[in-house]
Amino acid sequence: MTILKVFTGANDKKWQVQHFLNYITDNTKHFWDGKEIPSIELVHGYGVSIEPTVAAEEILGLHRAFGNPGKRYFYHVLVVFSMGSVDPWQASLYGWEINDFLRKQGLQYIQGVHCIKGVNIAQPHLHIIINAIDPMNGTKLHIGFDFIRNFKIFAN
């Protein structure tokens, strides 16, 4: 069973953008079977850099460009897989596949797979940060029940 959770909290502070991007791209969370996995294999993005400082500036810059910082800069999505069901590479591929839902809408995101350092637990998980501004028209993305339901249907 795969659980997809969208955190719809405020995420309304500029520092949170950098903090979450640093967290999901953190190399210390890219270990499997006691070995480090290069970030390039587990971190992917669409419309933004996979380098966290650059990605933060791209996300915040888009908010400034459209004069629409609002109350939310991004949404955080967590995907948790059943114990033993996937390895980190499968989790990353799964993320790329489900994020086709976001790419088709032209939304910017960055995703990162996490594992626990030095421990081969068979449960990697996936974080996705979605920019809350639509880069095509500058409108605010509102993730409500219908969006989440459709994202989960697409993910399954």
N, C-alpha and C positions, 0 to 999 in steps of 0.2 A: 504494500500500500504506500502511495506517495501522498504526502500532505503538502499543499500549497497554501501559505498564509500570507495575506497582504496586510501589512501594518499601516493603518490609515491615520496614525498619530500626526501631530502638527509638523514635525521636522522643519521648523520655521526659523532656525538660527543658521547663519552662514557657516559657523564653525562646524555644525553638524554635517554639512556636505563633505567637507574635507575629512572629518573624523570617520564617517561611514565608508568613504572611498578608501581611506588608509586601511580600515579594518578588513574590508572584503578582498583587498589585494595583498594583504599581509603574508609575506613569504613564510613566516613561522607557522602558518596554518596549512602549508602545502606539503605535508609529509605523508607517506604511505609505506607501510612495511619497513619503517625505520629510515627511509630514504627521502630526501627532498625532491619534490617534483618542480621543474621550472615553471614559473608563473605563466609563461607564454602558453603552456598546456592547459591551464586551469582558469585563466582570466581572459574574458572576451568582452567586447563592447560593440555598440552600433551607434554611430553618430558622435561618439566621444572617444577620447584617448583612453587607453587602459593604464596610463600613468596617472596616479591619483591626483597629483597637484595640477596637472594640465586638465584632467577631466573636471575637477572642481571649478577651475576658471572657465571652462567651456560652459558648464551648467549655469554658473552664476552670471556669466556674460550674456547668456541667452535671456535670462530673467531681466537683466539691466536693459538689454537691447529693445525688449518689448515693453519696458516700463511696467512690468507686472510681477513684482516680487511676491506679492500676496502673503499668505500665511504658511504656505508649504513650498519647499524647494524640490522635494523628491518624495517618492514612495519607496518603501523597503519591502521586498518580497523574500520570503524564506521558503525553500523547498526542502523537505526532509524525506528521505527514502527509508523504506523498511530495512531493518538490520540485515546485512549480508546480501541485499538485492542488487547493488551496483558498486563498481569501483569508481575512483575519482574521474577517470576519463569518460566513463559512461554517464556519470552525473553531469559533466561538462557538456557532453553531446546532447543529453536530454535538455539541458538549459538552452543550448543553441536552438534546438528544435522547438521548444515551447515558446521561445522568444520570437519565433517567426510571427506569432500573434502580435507582438509589439512592432516588429519591423514593417509588417503590412500596414500599420497605422502611422508609420513614419516616426515613431517615438524613439527617443534616445535612451539607452540603458548601458549599464556595465554589470557584468556578472562575475562572480568568483566562487570557486568550489573550496570548501574547507575540510580538512581532516585533522586529527589530533596528532601533534608532534610525537614521534617515537613510539606510537601505539598503533597497532594495526587493528583498529576497530573497523568493522565492516559497515560503517554508516557515515559516508561523506554527506555533506549537506551543501546547498547552493544558496547564495545570497544574490539578489538582483536589486539594483538601484535604478529607478525609472525617473527621468527628469519630469517635473510636474508642468513644464511648458512644452507645448507642441511646437517644434522648430519650424514647421511649415507655415503656421499662421499666427503664432504667438498666443494662442488661447490657452487658458489654464486647463490642465487635465484633471478631471474629477473622477476618481475611481470610486464608484458606488457599487451597489449590489449587482446590477446587470453586467458591469465590466468584470467584476470578480467572478461571477458565475460563468461568463463566456470564456474568460481566461482559464478557469478550472476545467471546463468542458474541453477546450482546445488542448490543455495539458494532458488530459486523460486519453 
